[in-house]
């Protein structure tokens, strides 16, 4: 007799719980949404980091904390030239445990500023990853500063598939999430070229929703279903890798678990 399959275990690596979401969705409600989506874990970062800490406190089994360098919304385009970011990041790193620093935004030469370089050093000292919303150029610059950097490439940089392929080929410690892009499964079904990329690099890709505005929280459960659907078209081992194992391994590596 055929048995009903358990729903695909899933880790969402791209959740934000920023200040403007706190009133609409207080911490217990936010956790409820993540549980409704059936997530095994969620990588969470927020502006300010207090949002992440609130969720971590009530659901330590579920939340993988990532330190966003922004203290408030609106620092996306200026932080890499703002030296006051460094003492802020440092004091948070000393006070709490994080799997990574990010998600931050940096394009091209943004990755060369003294603030950015210092942040790459701070990640290296702690052997934690950088969650970078960056073009391929900025990612290349980050690896120039630290060839051993662990980089989780947000949205796979919104780059073309062939660029993503070239980057994961070149850098063995580059992982990529496919958050907020749907070319991997444009009509809900897996795109053949992406399927081949996943087959060729089974340990590098992860899924994420990206709740960059409070309204995006309404989409977390639906996004989990969407991910489960296209993942089901892959061989089970590969589906598990992309769905949760790659994320689990990266978290274990950086949190030392
Ligand atoms: Zn994001």
Boltz pocket constraint, residues with backbone or C-beta under 6 A from the ligand:
constraints:
  - pocket:
      binder: B
      contacts: [[A, 14], [A, 16], [A, 103], [A, 154], [A, 210], [A, 211], [A, 212]]
      max_distance: 6.0
